[in-house]
Amino acid sequence: MVTAPLVEGLAKNHEVHLFSLLHGEQGEDEGKEFLSRKLAGVHVAPGAKRFDLPVLGQSLFSRYPYKVHRFTQPELAKLAAKAAKKTPPDAIHCQNFYTACYARDLEAFRKVLYQENFETRMLERWAETAGQKVLGRLVRLELKRTLHFEMECPFWFDRIATISRQDEDAWRASAARFPETLRRFEGRLRTIRPSVDLDYYRAARVEEVPSPFPDDGRKRIVFTGFFGYEANVDGAVWLATEALPKLNRDKYSLWLVGQKPSVAVQKLHAPPDVIVTGAVPDVRPFLLHADLSVVPLRIGGGIRLKILEALALGCPVVSTSVGCEGLWSSVDPPIWTIADTLEEFAAALESSSALSRNREEMFSWVAERFSPARFVEEMEALYCGKS
């Protein structure tokens, strides 16, 4: 989601080659076909499953975290090395720390790492809720290895960009224990906010699409995302089993919209109170016709583009502080409701779902801060050595 508007924008003025793993997710083939028409080349290789036992076994005896092993596939590395040998690149962009190994041994005028999440921070939050059982021990092991990897990989890049100022500050704070990495950050680490495909998320694009909701008089609360992701699973369970029961159940329905729901999320399915849709062809009609979009995350990091997508379509939002990190500041306050305690969140669901909406104002707020043109311009400055 972060990469697509960037590579499409860069391709207007540059020769862009995209290297990516395919995991069998919804929309991958369509995305590959679309980008193949826009870019100079799209090079793909099969990726490992989310929980891949051979990769897990390999990572157990490595100083690198599981995620790095999962996303560093030899076939894709060979494709990248072959392309770089044939036509030496002016710039190499790696999206997220777990793709950093691809750039380590390649040469370019400028190598840039863009971090959607400071993973160490996300794992720290997960470790706080995982307890002392097997899961907790595994999370803490992965936390230790991830921290050391995120302190090592900056030496392979000329510039590093984080998706939010909060992530940048957290990375610098963690680097205080690694003086060489902290020095490496000097003049190299900065924040560049991502973008949203503003044209795609215009309400006018889907106004003709029928509402996916039944006409039952209930307020429709929507939580969108990939429901195999731990942070979304935790948020969905908390929302459905603790926050929603505090409301009048006959007046509200919660829709969990997203592919590959975990077993824990599937168990929440209890129409008409809670509906787990699984994969849907297009999430936009759900956001357009919903009364409220929610981001009940308690663990995680980075920036939640789902908030920007909902706002662009004119849907009010309620989020925890963790869920909307990096999207606002004291000098640029949010236009959505932030609630963290169970009681605050339940009250916000009731009040915010009754709000009138100004779609044009909400779209403008997103467009002024997260336009693709601004994102492309700032990233180009990193690639060209101007920043």
C-alpha positions as CSV (number, residue, x, y, z in Angstrom):
1,M,0.0,0.0,0.0
2,V,2.8,2.4,0.8
3,T,4.9,1.3,-2.2
4,A,2.4,1.4,-5.0
5,P,1.8,5.2,-5.2
6,L,5.5,5.8,-4.8
7,V,6.7,3.5,-7.7
8,E,3.9,4.7,-9.9
9,G,4.8,8.3,-9.3
10,L,8.6,7.7,-9.8
11,A,7.9,5.8,-13.1
12,K,6.7,9.0,-14.7
13,N,10.3,10.4,-14.7
14,H,12.6,7.4,-14.0
15,E,13.2,3.9,-15.1
16,V,11.9,1.8,-12.2
17,H,12.3,-1.9,-11.6
18,L,10.2,-3.5,-8.8
19,F,11.4,-6.7,-7.1
20,S,8.8,-8.4,-4.9
21,L,7.8,-11.7,-3.3
22,L,4.4,-13.2,-4.0
23,H,2.6,-14.8,-1.0
24,G,-0.7,-15.8,-2.6
25,E,-2.6,-12.8,-1.1
26,Q,-5.7,-11.3,-2.6
27,G,-5.0,-8.8,-5.4
28,E,-1.3,-9.8,-6.0
29,D,-1.8,-10.9,-9.6
30,E,-3.9,-7.8,-10.4
31,G,-1.3,-5.6,-8.8
32,K,1.5,-7.2,-10.7
33,E,-0.3,-6.8,-14.0
34,F,-1.2,-3.1,-13.3
35,L,2.4,-2.2,-12.3
36,S,3.8,-4.1,-15.2
37,R,2.1,-1.6,-17.5
38,K,3.6,1.3,-15.5
39,L,7.2,0.3,-14.7
40,A,10.2,-0.8,-16.7
41,G,10.1,-4.2,-15.0
42,V,8.3,-6.2,-12.3
43,H,10.4,-9.1,-11.1
44,V,8.8,-11.6,-8.7
45,A,9.6,-14.8,-6.8
46,P,7.5,-17.0,-4.5
47,G,7.6,-16.0,-0.9
48,A,7.5,-18.1,2.3
49,K,4.3,-18.6,4.2
50,R,3.5,-16.5,7.2
51,F,4.4,-19.3,9.5
52,D,6.9,-21.4,7.5
53,L,8.4,-24.3,9.4
54,P,11.6,-24.7,7.3
55,V,12.2,-21.0,7.5
56,L,11.5,-21.0,11.2
57,G,13.9,-23.9,11.8
58,Q,16.6,-22.0,9.8
59,S,16.1,-18.8,11.8
60,L,16.3,-20.5,15.2
61,F,20.1,-20.8,14.8
62,S,20.6,-17.4,13.3
63,R,21.3,-14.0,14.8
64,Y,18.8,-12.5,12.3
65,P,15.1,-12.5,13.2
66,Y,12.5,-14.8,11.6
67,K,11.0,-12.0,9.5
68,V,14.3,-11.3,7.8
69,H,14.6,-15.0,6.8
70,R,11.0,-15.1,5.6
71,F,11.4,-12.1,3.3
72,T,15.0,-12.8,2.1
73,Q,14.5,-15.4,-0.6
74,P,17.5,-16.6,-2.7
75,E,15.5,-16.6,-6.0
76,L,14.6,-12.9,-5.6
77,A,18.1,-12.0,-4.6
78,K,19.5,-13.6,-7.7
79,L,17.0,-11.6,-9.9
80,A,18.1,-8.4,-8.2
81,A,21.8,-9.2,-8.5
82,K,21.4,-10.1,-12.2
83,A,19.5,-6.9,-13.0
84,A,22.0,-4.8,-11.1
85,K,24.9,-6.4,-13.0
86,K,23.2,-5.8,-16.4
87,T,22.3,-2.2,-15.6
88,P,23.9,-0.7,-12.5
89,P,21.2,1.1,-10.6
90,D,21.4,4.8,-9.6
91,A,19.4,4.1,-6.5
92,I,18.2,1.1,-4.5
93,H,15.1,1.4,-2.3
94,C,14.4,-1.3,0.3
95,Q,10.9,-1.3,1.9
96,N,11.2,-2.2,5.6
97,F,14.1,-3.7,7.6
98,Y,13.3,-7.3,6.6
99,T,14.2,-6.6,2.9
100,A,17.5,-4.9,3.9
101,C,19.7,-7.9,3.0
102,Y,18.9,-7.6,-0.7
103,A,20.8,-4.3,-0.8
104,R,23.7,-5.2,1.5
105,D,25.9,-6.6,-1.3
106,L,24.7,-4.5,-4.2
107,E,26.3,-1.2,-5.4
108,A,24.4,2.0,-6.2
109,F,25.0,5.8,-6.0
110,R,22.4,5.9,-3.2
111,K,20.8,3.1,-1.1
112,V,17.7,4.0,0.9
113,L,15.8,2.1,3.5
114,Y,12.2,3.1,4.2
115,Q,10.8,1.8,7.4
116,E,7.0,1.4,7.7
117,N,7.4,0.3,11.3
118,F,10.2,0.4,13.8
119,E,9.7,-3.3,14.4
120,T,11.5,-3.3,17.8
121,R,8.9,-0.9,19.2
122,M,6.0,-3.1,18.0
123,L,7.6,-6.2,19.5
124,E,8.2,-4.4,22.8
125,R,4.4,-3.7,23.0
126,W,3.6,-7.2,22.1
127,A,5.9,-8.6,24.7
128,E,4.1,-6.6,27.4
129,T,0.8,-8.4,26.6
130,A,2.1,-11.8,25.6
131,G,2.7,-13.0,29.2
132,Q,5.3,-15.5,30.4
133,K,4.3,-18.6,28.5
134,V,5.7,-20.0,25.2
135,L,4.4,-17.1,23.1
136,G,5.9,-14.6,25.4
137,R,9.3,-16.2,25.4
138,L,9.3,-16.4,21.6
139,V,8.3,-12.8,21.3
140,R,11.1,-11.7,23.6
141,L,13.6,-13.8,21.6
142,E,12.4,-12.2,18.4
143,L,12.5,-8.7,20.0
144,K,16.2,-9.2,21.0
145,R,17.2,-10.3,17.5
146,T,15.2,-7.7,15.8
147,L,16.7,-4.9,17.9
148,H,20.2,-6.0,17.0
149,F,19.3,-6.3,13.3
150,E,17.7,-2.8,13.2
151,M,20.8,-1.4,14.8
152,E,23.1,-3.2,12.2
153,C,21.2,-2.7,8.9
154,P,21.5,1.1,8.8
155,F,25.2,0.7,7.9
156,W,24.2,-0.8,4.6
157,F,22.3,2.3,3.5
158,D,23.2,5.9,2.7
159,R,19.8,7.2,3.9
160,I,17.1,5.9,6.2
161,A,13.5,7.2,6.3
162,T,10.8,6.4,8.9
163,I,7.1,6.6,8.3
164,S,6.4,8.7,11.4
165,R,8.3,11.0,13.8
166,Q,7.4,8.8,16.6
167,D,9.1,5.9,15.0
168,E,12.2,8.0,14.3
169,D,12.3,9.1,17.9
170,A,11.9,5.6,19.1
171,W,14.7,4.3,16.8
172,R,17.1,7.0,18.0
173,A,16.2,6.3,21.6
174,S,16.9,2.6,21.2
175,A,20.2,3.4,19.4
176,A,21.4,5.2,22.5
177,R,22.7,1.8,23.6
178,F,24.5,1.4,20.3
179,P,26.8,4.4,19.9
180,E,28.0,3.5,16.4
181,T,24.5,3.2,15.1
182,L,23.5,6.5,16.7
183,R,26.5,8.2,15.0
184,R,25.4,6.5,11.7
185,F,22.0,8.2,12.0
186,E,23.6,11.7,12.0
187,G,22.5,13.4,8.8
188,R,21.1,10.1,7.4
189,L,17.8,9.4,9.4
190,R,14.7,11.4,8.8
191,T,10.9,11.1,8.7
192,I,9.0,11.0,5.4
193,R,5.3,10.6,5.7
194,P,3.7,8.2,3.2
195,S,0.8,8.9,0.8
196,V,-2.6,7.7,-0.1
197,D,-3.9,7.2,-3.6
198,L,-6.3,10.1,-3.5
199,D,-8.0,9.4,-6.8
200,Y,-8.7,5.8,-5.8
201,Y,-10.3,6.8,-2.5
202,R,-12.5,9.5,-3.8
203,A,-16.1,8.9,-2.7
204,A,-17.3,9.7,-6.2
205,R,-15.5,6.6,-7.5
206,V,-17.8,4.2,-5.6
207,E,-21.0,6.2,-5.0
208,E,-22.7,4.0,-7.6
209,V,-21.7,0.8,-5.8
210,P,-24.6,-0.6,-3.7
211,S,-24.1,-0.7,0.1
212,P,-22.8,-4.0,1.3
213,F,-24.8,-3.7,4.5
214,P,-28.3,-5.0,5.2
215,D,-31.0,-2.4,5.8
216,D,-31.7,-3.4,9.4
217,G,-31.5,0.0,11.2
218,R,-28.3,-0.8,13.0
219,K,-25.3,1.5,13.1
220,R,-22.5,-0.1,11.1
221,I,-19.0,-0.1,12.7
222,V,-16.2,-1.3,10.4
223,F,-12.7,-2.5,11.3
224,T,-10.7,-3.2,8.1
225,G,-7.3,-5.0,7.8
226,F,-5.4,-8.2,7.4
227,F,-6.8,-10.4,10.2
228,G,-3.9,-12.8,10.4
229,Y,-1.7,-9.9,11.7
230,E,-1.3,-10.1,15.4
231,A,-2.0,-6.5,16.2
232,N,-5.3,-6.6,14.2
233,V,-6.3,-9.9,15.9
234,D,-5.7,-8.5,19.3
235,G,-7.7,-5.4,18.5
236,A,-10.6,-7.3,17.0
237,V,-10.9,-9.6,20.0
238,W,-10.7,-6.7,22.4
239,L,-13.3,-4.7,20.4
240,A,-15.8,-7.5,19.9
241,T,-15.6,-9.1,23.4
242,E,-15.0,-6.2,25.7
243,A,-16.0,-2.8,24.0
244,L,-19.0,-3.8,21.9
245,P,-20.9,-5.5,24.8
246,K,-21.0,-2.2,26.6
247,L,-23.3,-0.8,23.9
248,N,-26.9,-1.6,23.2
249,R,-26.3,-4.7,21.0
250,D,-29.6,-4.2,19.1
251,K,-28.4,-0.9,17.7
252,Y,-24.9,-1.7,16.4
253,S,-23.3,-4.3,14.2
254,L,-19.5,-4.7,14.0
255,W,-18.0,-5.7,10.6
256,L,-14.5,-7.2,10.5
257,V,-13.5,-6.7,6.9
258,G,-10.3,-8.3,5.6
259,Q,-8.7,-11.4,4.3
260,K,-7.4,-14.5,6.1
261,P,-9.0,-14.0,9.5
262,S,-7.3,-16.1,12.2
263,V,-9.1,-18.8,14.1
264,A,-9.6,-16.3,17.0
265,V,-11.2,-13.8,14.7
266,Q,-13.4,-16.4,13.0
267,K,-14.8,-17.3,16.4
268,L,-16.1,-13.8,16.8
269,H,-18.5,-14.2,13.9
270,A,-22.0,-13.9,15.4
271,P,-24.5,-12.2,13.1
272,P,-26.0,-9.8,13.3
273,D,-23.9,-8.4,16.1
274,V,-20.4,-9.3,14.7
275,I,-19.8,-10.2,11.0
276,V,-16.5,-11.5,9.8
277,T,-16.5,-11.1,6.1
278,G,-13.1,-12.6,5.1
279,A,-11.7,-11.2,1.8
280,V,-13.8,-8.8,-0.1
281,P,-13.3,-7.5,-3.7
282,D,-13.3,-3.9,-2.7
283,V,-13.1,-2.4,0.8
284,R,-14.3,1.1,-0.3
285,P,-18.0,0.5,-0.3
286,F,-17.8,-0.7,3.3
287,L,-16.0,2.6,4.4
288,L,-18.3,4.7,2.2
289,H,-21.5,3.3,3.7
290,A,-20.3,2.7,7.3
291,D,-21.3,4.9,10.2
292,L,-17.9,4.5,11.8
293,S,-14.4,3.1,11.0
294,V,-12.4,1.9,14.0
295,V,-8.7,1.2,14.7
296,P,-8.7,-0.5,18.2
297,L,-5.0,-1.4,18.1
298,R,-3.1,-1.8,21.4
299,I,0.2,-3.1,19.8
300,G,1.9,-2.2,16.6
301,G,3.6,0.9,15.2
302,G,4.1,3.0,12.1
303,I,1.2,4.8,10.4
304,R,-2.2,3.2,9.8
305,L,-3.2,4.1,6.3
306,K,-6.6,2.6,7.0
307,I,-7.4,5.8,8.9
308,L,-6.5,8.0,6.0
309,E,-8.5,5.8,3.6
310,A,-11.6,6.0,5.8
311,L,-11.3,9.8,6.1
312,A,-10.8,10.3,2.4
313,L,-14.1,8.5,1.8
314,G,-15.8,10.6,4.5
315,C,-16.1,8.0,7.2
316,P,-15.7,9.1,10.8
317,V,-12.9,7.3,12.8
318,V,-12.3,6.2,16.4
319,S,-8.8,5.0,17.2
320,T,-6.6,4.2,20.1
321,S,-3.4,6.3,20.5
322,V,-1.3,3.4,19.2
323,G,-3.6,3.1,16.1
324,C,-3.2,6.6,15.0
325,E,0.5,7.3,15.9
326,G,2.3,9.6,13.5
327,L,-0.8,11.1,11.9
328,W,-1.2,14.1,14.1
329,S,0.6,16.4,16.5
330,S,-0.1,19.2,19.0
331,V,0.1,21.7,16.2
332,D,-1.8,19.6,13.8
333,P,-4.6,18.0,15.8
334,P,-6.6,15.0,14.6
335,I,-10.1,15.2,13.0
336,W,-11.1,11.9,14.5
337,T,-11.7,10.6,18.1
338,I,-8.9,9.1,20.2
339,A,-9.9,6.7,23.0
340,D,-7.7,4.3,24.9
341,T,-9.5,2.9,27.9
342,L,-12.3,0.4,27.5
343,E,-14.9,2.9,28.8
344,E,-13.6,5.7,26.6
345,F,-13.6,3.6,23.5
346,A,-17.1,2.3,24.1
347,A,-18.4,5.8,24.7
348,A,-16.6,7.0,21.5
349,L,-18.2,4.3,19.4
350,E,-21.7,5.5,20.5
351,S,-21.0,9.2,20.1
352,S,-18.9,9.2,16.9
353,S,-21.2,6.8,15.0
354,A,-23.9,9.5,15.4
355,L,-21.8,12.3,13.9
356,S,-22.8,14.1,10.8
357,R,-20.0,14.2,8.2
358,N,-18.5,16.6,5.8
359,R,-16.9,14.4,3.2
360,E,-15.2,17.3,1.3
361,E,-13.6,18.6,4.5
362,M,-12.3,15.1,5.5
363,F,-10.9,14.4,2.0
364,S,-9.1,17.8,2.0
365,W,-7.5,17.1,5.3
366,V,-5.9,13.9,3.9
367,A,-5.0,15.5,0.6
368,E,-3.2,18.4,2.2
369,R,-0.9,16.1,4.2
370,F,-0.6,12.8,2.4
371,S,-0.6,13.5,-1.3
372,P,1.4,11.1,-3.7
373,A,3.1,14.1,-5.4
374,R,4.7,15.3,-2.1
375,F,5.8,11.7,-1.1
376,V,7.4,11.1,-4.5
377,E,9.2,14.5,-4.4
378,E,10.7,13.9,-0.9
379,M,11.8,10.4,-1.8
380,E,13.4,11.6,-5.0
381,A,15.4,14.0,-3.0
382,L,16.8,11.1,-1.0
383,Y,17.7,9.1,-4.1
384,C,19.4,12.0,-5.8
385,G,21.5,13.1,-2.9
386,K,19.6,16.3,-2.3
387,S,18.5,15.4,1.2
